[in-house]
């Protein structure tokens, strides 16, 4: 390869931030590629633009890794939609349930004017209201979060002391315990507490476990589902701010300009007919906290150079297959390959199409007269079509483009 060619490519680091090849590090050229690199070895050298079938049962339903991926993806998309659409109402209902307990505590306290007034009937009423609130919040927030034991344990901290005080006609101790119960439930209703315990910014409940099943403490995921109230958020383990400085993110995750830039690279991959959901994700290494404020990360989540993943969900598997066929016919392919660096010698990784098209602008300096070619990877699993790794750099020039995507449910088999 000429020095001119290398110089042109080296200047593309900042231009491909949404392409899966996010810097010039790791870029190698055809005469430098090791033939043992499994992430770029194709299993089919023809350019047939038909979807691969992989293994299917007698009814034509996919089996093996693609079936598992479809099941896992359906659960992930369902969780993201819940956070986008239902979360706020669920938290409002949680607060209303806590309000019911606090109102009952206040009502009982207001009726006590003499030492003999506390009764076990009052205690039974408090217990019933609090346990009902625990059941109500569980119906609202489970299985995304688990509030039932939280409310029941708070109740059980106070009921025995209230019962003793009532049986002894000890109004002083009864009122003191009522005040403790009020504070105990008030504390789990504050925005700070809810923001940590039932967080959606960042999300760190079962959705994070599903997305990166074996690397929840290492990976930061940006999420966007624009058709659902333009919802965007981060998913990562929270930071302990004691004695350290966590990152500061100065921009929302996957804002519209970044999504549009990714869609431009995808070109004909974006197929809206029959589509029911559209999900954008990026996978980055979670920044470590710093011992000095000046050393802590500060910037846009996009500065982390995450690997993008684009997911389209269709009405059913047949519609997804039709759309994949349309995508492939609008571009060209060069066989299929597994994209996990750990896939050598394994049989549980699906084969992705090596796909390219010419609808995006050129990434090459001084070559804007040409339409440019975007190279990426496509996969269909059930009702889902996945696209990742799109870049103006060809596949063989960037064998280590996957980044933290290798920790995702797509590539990390967790059973």
N, C-alpha and C positions, 0 to 999 in steps of 0.2 A: 504494500500500500504506500502511496506517495505521502511525502511530508505535508503537502497541501491538504490532502484528505484528512490526515490526522489532526491538523490544526483546525480545520473547519469543525470536525466532530467535537474537539475539546472545548469549543466555545458554546456548546449546547447545554451545559449543566443547568443553567437557570431557566432554560426554555422548555424543559421537559418535566417540570415539577408535578404534573398530573398524569404522566405517561407511564409510570411504573419503572422507568429508568430515570432516576431522579438526580443523578450526578454523573460525572465521567468516571468516577471510581468503579472499577470492575469491568469497564468496557474493554472488550478484546475484539480482535479483528479476525476475519476468516482464516488467515494464514497462521493465527496464534491459537485457534481453538483446540482444546484437548478433546479428542474423539470420545473419551470416557465420560464426558459431562452428560449425565442422564437427562438434565433438564432441557436440553436442546436436541437430543437425538430423536429423530422421527421414526414412527413405526410404519409409515407409508409414504413413499416418495412420489406418488402420483398427485395430480392437482384436481382430482374429482371433487366437484363442489357439492357432494351429497353428505348429509349428516351421517356420522358413524352410529351404529346401533348399539354397540357393546352387548352384554348378555341380557336376554329377556326370557320371561317365562312363556308358557304355551299360549297365553293370551296376548303376548306382545308387550307386557308390562316390564319395564327395566328392573333388573335385579342387581345385586352386588353393590359396589360403591356409589353408583349414581342414584340408586334407590334410597340409600341411606342419606346421601347429600340432600335429596329432595325433601325427605322427612325432616331433617335437621333445619333446612332453610325455611320450610313452612313455619316451624316453631319460632325461628328467629324473626321472620317478617311479622308474624302475629304479635310477638312481644313489642316490636318497634311501633307497630300500629297502635297498640294499647297505650304506650307512652305518649304517642302523638295525639290521640283522640280522647282517651278515657281517663288519663292520669289525673288531670286537674279536678274533674268531677269526683273521682275516687278520693282524693285528698280532702275535698270539701265535705264529703260524706263522713270521712274519718273524723274531721274536726267537729261535725255535728254530733257524732256519737259521743265524743269526749265532752262536748257541751252538755249533753244529757246527764252525764255523771256529775259534772260540776254543778248543774242546776239542782239536782237532787240533794247533793251535799249541802248546798246553800239553804234549800228549803227545810231540811231536817234541822240544821243548825238554828235557823230562825225560830223554830218552835220550842226550843229548850230554854225555859226561864226559871226552872226550879231544880234542885238536886235530884228529885225523884222522877223527873220527866223522861230521861233516856230509857228506851225500851228495846227489847230484842226484836220487836216488830220493825222498828226503825232500821236496825242492822240488817234484817232480812230484806227490807226494801232496797237499801244501799247495795247489798250483795247482788240482788236480782238485776238491778239497773246496770251495774258494772259488768256482770257476766253477759248480759244481753248486748252491751256495747262491744264486748270482746267478740261475740259471735257476729255482730253486724259488721265490724271492721274486717273480720276475716272474710266474709262474703264479698266485701268491696275490693280488698287488696290482694287476697290470695288468688292464685299461687305466685304472683309476682313478688309480694312481700308477705311476711308472717307476723301480723300484729296480735293474734289471739293470745299467745302466751305472755306477751308484753302487758296487755291489759289485765289478764287473769292474775299474773304475779303481783301487779300493783294492788289489785283488790285483796289478794291473800295476805299482803303485808299489814293490812289495817283491820280486817274483819275480826280476828281474834281479840285484839285490844279493845275494839268497840264493844264486842260481846261481853267481855269481862266487866267493862265500865258500866254497861247497861244493867247487868245482873246485880251489880253492887250499888246501883243508884248513885254512881259517881259522875255527876254532870261535868265537873272540871276536867277530869281525864277524858271523858267522852268528847267534849268540845275540842280539847287539844288534839285528839286523834283525828277528829273530823278535819281540823285545819291541816294536819299532815296529809290526809288523804286528798284534800283539795289541791295542795301544792304538788303532790305526787302526780296527779293527773294533768295539772296545768303544765308541768314541765315537759310532758310528752306531746304537747300541742303547740309548742312554740315553733316559729319558722326555722330557727336554727336546728332544733332537734329533728324536725321533719325533713329538713334539707340533708341531714346526715343519714338518718335511719331509713328514709324512703326516698332516696335521691334519684332524680333523673338528670342531674347535671353535676357530677358525672353519674352515669348509670353504672352500678356495680353490684347488681343483683344477679339472678340466674341468667339474664340476657348476656352479660359479660362472660359467664361460664360457658354458655353455648357458643359464643363467637370465637373465643380463644380458650378452649377447654383445659389446656395444660400450661397456659402462660398468662394468667390473669394479672399477675404482679409485674409483668414485663412489657405488656403491649398497651398502647393507647389507640383507640378506634374512634374515628369520626363517623357520625351517622347523619344521613339526611334523607327524609322522605317528603319531597316537596309537594306532592299532591295531597298530603295530609297536613294542612295548615302551615305549610312551609317549615315543618318541624326539623330542627337540627340539634344535635347534642354530642357530647363526648361519652365514651364508655371506657373507664379505667378504674383501677383501685384508687381509693382516696389517699391523700397524703397526710401524714402525721406532722403537724406544724410545730410540735414541741422541739425546740433547739435546732430547727433547720428552716430553710426557705424553699417553699414549693414553687413550681413554675407559675408564671402569670401569663395567661392567654389573652391577647389584646384584640382578638377578632373571633367572631362566631365560627363554629365548625362548618366547613363546606358551604360557604356563602354562595349566592347565586352566580357571581362571576366565575368562581372556580368550577362549579358544576357545568356551566355553559362551555368553559374551556375544555373540560373532559368530554362533553357531548360532541364538540367539534372534532376531537380526535377520533371519537367512535364512529362518526359518519353514519353509514347505513345500518350500523348495529342497533341504533335506536329505532325500534318498531313499536308504534303505539296501538295498532289495531289488535283488539282482543286483550290488551294489557290491563291488568287489574291493580298492580302495584309497581312502583319504581323506587329502587333503593340505591343510594350512593354510600360507599364506605371507603375509608382509607385505613391502612394498618401501619402504625409507626412504633418505634421504640419509646416506651414511656420515659419521659425525662426524669432523671434522679433529682431529688432535692439537694440544695447546696448548703454548705455551712456558712457561706457569706452571701448576703443579698445580691451583691454585684455579680456573683457567679451563677445565680439562678437563671433558668431559661425565661426569657420574656419575648413574646412575639406571637404571631399567628400560628394556630395548629398546622397550617400549611407549610410553615417553615421547617417542620419536622421531616419533610420529604417522605411522606407516607406512600405506600403502594396502593393505588386505587382499585376498587372492585365495584363493578356496576351490575346490578341485578334487576331483571325484568320478570315479573310474575304474570302469567297469562291465565285465561279462563280454565284451561286444562292442558294436559300433556300434548294432545293433538294440535292445539293452537300454538303451543310453544314450538313444536316441531315444524309447523308450517312457517312460523316467523323465522326460525333458524335457517330454513331452506331459502327464504327470501333474502336473508342477510348474506348467506354464502354465495348466492347467485349475483348479488350486487358487488361482490369483491372476488377474491381468489384465495385459494388455500395451497399449502404445501404440506400435506399429510397431517398426522396427529402426533401428540407427544404428551407425556406426563410432565407437569410443571413443578413438582416437588423435588428439591435436591436430594431428598431422602428416599426417592421412589425406586432407586436402582435395586433390582432383584425382588421387588414386591409386586403383589397382584391386587392390592386394595386401593390403587390410585386410578382415577378415570383418565381417559385420553382426551385431551383438549385439541381443538382445531388450531393449527397455525394459520392465521388469517391475515390478509392485508387488503387495503383499499386505497383509493386515491381521491377521496373527497375533502380531505383537510389540506391546509396550506403547507408549504415546505418548511422543514426544520433547518434546512441547509443555508448557510450564509451565501448571499449573492446568487441564490438559485430560485428566487421567488417567481421566475417566469414559468416554473414547472409546478404542477399541482401538488406534488409531494406524496409520499407513500407512508401510511401508518400501519405498523405491524403489531399484532396482538394475538390474544388467545381467546377462544370461545368454547363454551360447554353448555350443553342442555342436560338438565336432570329433572325429570317430571315436568311440572308446569313452569319451570324456571330456566331462563337463559342467562348465563354469566359471561361477563367480558372483563378482561384484565390485561395489564402489561402493554397497553397501546403506546407506541412511541414511533418517532421518525427513525430510530435506530433499529436495524433489522435484528431478528431473534438471535442470530449467532454472534452478534456484536456485544451482547449484554447477558451473559449466562447467569449472573447473580442478581437479576433484577427483582426477585420476589420479595426481598426484605422480610418484614414481619408477617407478610401474608402466609408464610410457611407455618405460622402458629395457628392459623384459622381452622375452623371446622372443615373447610374444603380440602385442606392438605394434611391436617393433623388428625389421624384416625384415633379416636378416643373410645371407640366401641359404642 
